Amino acid sequence: MTARQAAARAAFARLARHPALRGARPVLAGTFPLGLDVATSDLDVICEVNDLALLELERATDAELRRIPLSLRSEPPQAPDPL
């Protein structure tokens, strides 16, 4: 593991413990978990949020969360495929 990958994992671990993400099941995605270390890599974190209004309120009042770019994608729950 490179120093950048170790720093990325530490940053993710700190973010994943943030109270606003409690219950959101954050997952690190993108190049870092694949073991790729390129100069343009960033951290992609995927979370499940059931109360978007609460997350937006938390983000509005928390300087650390405001520094993180946020991209929202909403998908309705899907029924499992029948066997």
Backbone as CSV, one residue per row, in Angstrom:
resi,resn,N_x,N_y,N_z,CA_x,CA_y,CA_z,C_x,C_y,C_z
1,MET,0.860,-1.177,0.000,0.000,0.000,0.000,0.906,1.240,0.000
2,THR,0.610,2.175,-0.893,1.403,3.408,-0.963,0.978,4.370,0.146
3,ALA,1.786,5.397,0.348,1.460,6.409,1.364,0.145,7.112,1.013
4,ARG,-0.081,7.384,-0.277,-1.339,8.031,-0.686,-2.536,7.134,-0.413
5,GLN,-2.376,5.831,-0.666,-3.475,4.902,-0.399,-3.747,4.797,1.100
6,ALA,-2.695,4.803,1.908,-2.875,4.758,3.359,-3.572,6.025,3.844
7,ALA,-3.193,7.182,3.294,-3.845,8.440,3.670,-5.309,8.438,3.235
8,ALA,-5.586,7.869,2.070,-6.969,7.793,1.581,-7.811,6.907,2.492
9,ARG,-7.275,5.784,2.880,-8.018,4.888,3.781,-8.262,5.551,5.133
10,ALA,-7.262,6.295,5.636,-7.425,6.995,6.914,-8.488,8.079,6.795
11,ALA,-8.497,8.818,5.686,-9.507,9.862,5.471,-10.898,9.240,5.393
12,PHE,-11.009,8.120,4.689,-12.302,7.443,4.591,-12.762,6.955,5.958
13,ALA,-11.857,6.381,6.726,-12.221,5.877,8.057,-12.729,7.009,8.941
14,ARG,-12.076,8.171,8.855,-12.514,9.335,9.639,-13.900,9.788,9.182
15,LEU,-14.113,9.850,7.877,-15.405,10.258,7.333,-16.493,9.250,7.699
16,ALA,-16.182,7.965,7.623,-17.173,6.926,7.897,-17.647,6.958,9.350
17,ARG,-16.821,7.494,10.249,-17.208,7.594,11.659,-17.984,8.877,11.957
18,HIS,-18.139,9.739,10.962,-18.827,11.017,11.192,-20.275,10.739,11.613
19,PRO,-20.746,11.436,12.649,-22.122,11.190,13.138,-23.198,11.333,12.059
20,ALA,-23.007,12.220,11.100,-24.021,12.419,10.059,-24.152,11.198,9.152
21,LEU,-23.120,10.374,9.106,-23.162,9.194,8.243,-23.466,7.915,9.013
22,ARG,-23.766,8.057,10.282,-24.127,6.888,11.091,-25.355,6.228,10.468
23,GLY,-25.247,4.984,10.170,-26.361,4.255,9.562,-26.397,4.337,8.046
24,ALA,-25.521,5.133,7.436,-25.534,5.297,5.980,-24.713,4.234,5.259
25,ARG,-24.018,3.408,5.989,-23.186,2.328,5.442,-22.252,2.810,4.333
26,PRO,-21.368,3.773,4.635,-20.459,4.285,3.600,-19.512,3.195,3.089
27,VAL,-19.257,3.234,1.787,-18.360,2.289,1.124,-17.400,3.099,0.259
28,LEU,-16.114,2.782,0.348,-15.113,3.439,-0.493,-15.135,2.792,-1.862
29,ALA,-15.251,3.603,-2.903,-15.310,3.107,-4.276,-14.268,3.837,-5.121
30,GLY,-14.128,3.454,-6.361,-13.207,4.134,-7.264,-11.864,3.440,-7.368
31,THR,-10.829,4.213,-7.668,-9.518,3.634,-7.956,-8.787,3.128,-6.723
32,PHE,-8.922,3.806,-5.589,-8.153,3.409,-4.402,-8.440,1.988,-3.926
33,PRO,-9.698,1.577,-3.766,-9.914,0.207,-3.301,-9.484,-0.849,-4.328
34,LEU,-9.280,-0.420,-5.567,-8.799,-1.353,-6.591,-7.279,-1.464,-6.593
35,GLY,-6.636,-0.694,-5.702,-5.175,-0.731,-5.630,-4.499,0.120,-6.680
36,LEU,-5.241,1.008,-7.321,-4.679,1.892,-8.335,-4.353,3.236,-7.693
37,ASP,-3.162,3.728,-7.948,-2.727,4.993,-7.369,-2.275,5.895,-8.500
38,VAL,-3.196,6.721,-8.989,-2.864,7.656,-10.062,-3.027,9.075,-9.551
39,ALA,-2.304,10.003,-10.145,-2.273,11.383,-9.658,-3.660,12.025,-9.609
40,THR,-4.559,11.616,-10.477,-5.882,12.249,-10.540,-6.931,11.533,-9.688
41,SER,-6.522,10.531,-8.932,-7.484,9.784,-8.112,-8.089,10.667,-7.030
42,ASP,-9.360,10.456,-6.790,-10.036,11.086,-5.661,-10.737,9.966,-4.891
43,LEU,-11.394,10.332,-3.822,-12.111,9.328,-3.037,-13.582,9.389,-3.392
44,ASP,-14.115,8.281,-3.790,-15.540,8.164,-4.064,-16.151,7.356,-2.932
45,VAL,-17.139,7.934,-2.279,-17.800,7.265,-1.168,-19.272,7.117,-1.524
46,ILE,-19.750,5.905,-1.425,-21.153,5.617,-1.711,-21.861,5.359,-0.380
47,CYS,-22.994,6.015,-0.182,-23.767,5.863,1.052,-25.237,5.667,0.724
48,GLU,-25.911,5.001,1.617,-27.364,4.888,1.527,-27.948,5.847,2.549
49,VAL,-28.730,6.803,2.085,-29.311,7.811,2.973,-30.823,7.756,2.835
50,ASN,-31.496,7.512,3.940,-32.951,7.437,3.914,-33.621,8.766,4.234
51,ASP,-32.898,9.680,4.875,-33.452,10.988,5.221,-32.538,12.066,4.641
52,LEU,-32.759,12.377,3.377,-31.914,13.337,2.675,-31.991,14.721,3.308
53,ALA,-33.169,15.122,3.766,-33.322,16.435,4.397,-32.431,16.544,5.639
54,LEU,-32.354,15.476,6.412,-31.502,15.485,7.602,-30.030,15.575,7.214
55,LEU,-29.616,14.834,6.191,-28.228,14.911,5.739,-27.898,16.317,5.260
56,GLU,-28.799,16.938,4.507,-28.561,18.298,4.031,-28.468,19.286,5.191
57,LEU,-29.270,19.108,6.222,-29.189,19.953,7.408,-27.851,19.751,8.115
58,GLU,-27.446,18.500,8.289,-26.149,18.204,8.907,-25.032,18.850,8.105
59,ARG,-25.108,18.737,6.797,-24.063,19.290,5.920,-24.028,20.812,6.008
60,ALA,-25.176,21.439,6.118,-25.248,22.900,6.189,-24.639,23.442,7.472
61,THR,-24.638,22.635,8.517,-24.155,23.112,9.811,-22.793,22.538,10.192
62,ASP,-22.158,21.778,9.300,-20.894,21.127,9.617,-19.837,21.503,8.575
63,ALA,-18.816,22.239,9.002,-17.779,22.722,8.085,-17.048,21.571,7.391
64,GLU,-16.799,20.468,8.105,-16.086,19.338,7.499,-16.896,18.722,6.367
65,LEU,-18.197,18.553,6.576,-19.045,17.982,5.526,-19.221,18.936,4.357
66,ARG,-19.238,20.239,4.609,-19.401,21.203,3.511,-18.208,21.192,2.561
67,ARG,-17.042,20.789,3.036,-15.848,20.747,2.180,-15.914,19.612,1.166
68,ILE,-16.790,18.654,1.386,-16.862,17.463,0.544,-17.908,17.679,-0.550
69,PRO,-17.486,17.586,-1.828,-18.473,17.695,-2.907,-19.499,16.565,-2.788
70,LEU,-20.734,16.889,-3.022,-21.813,15.921,-2.853,-22.575,15.769,-4.159
71,SER,-22.736,14.548,-4.589,-23.516,14.253,-5.786,-24.619,13.293,-5.369
72,LEU,-25.841,13.669,-5.620,-26.977,12.864,-5.178,-27.579,12.093,-6.339
73,ARG,-27.920,10.866,-6.055,-28.609,10.044,-7.041,-29.667,9.255,-6.298
74,SER,-30.866,9.396,-6.715,-31.966,8.733,-6.032,-32.514,7.624,-6.917
75,GLU,-32.594,6.449,-6.340,-33.194,5.321,-7.053,-34.216,4.679,-6.128
76,PRO,-35.407,4.424,-6.626,-36.402,3.757,-5.783,-35.966,2.327,-5.482
77,PRO,-36.349,1.827,-4.338,-36.021,0.429,-4.034,-36.639,-0.493,-5.077
78,GLN,-35.904,-1.532,-5.395,-36.398,-2.488,-6.374,-36.645,-3.824,-5.712
79,ALA,-37.682,-4.484,-6.148,-37.981,-5.814,-5.617,-36.931,-6.795,-6.140
80,PRO,-36.553,-7.761,-5.333,-35.590,-8.755,-5.801,-36.146,-9.544,-6.979
81,ASP,-35.265,-9.999,-7.846,-35.671,-10.823,-8.967,-36.211,-12.156,-8.459
82,PRO,-37.323,-12.625,-9.023,-37.840,-13.933,-8.608,-36.888,-15.028,-9.067
83,LEU,-36.814,-16.066,-8.294,-35.927,-17.199,-8.647,-36.472,-18.026,-9.751
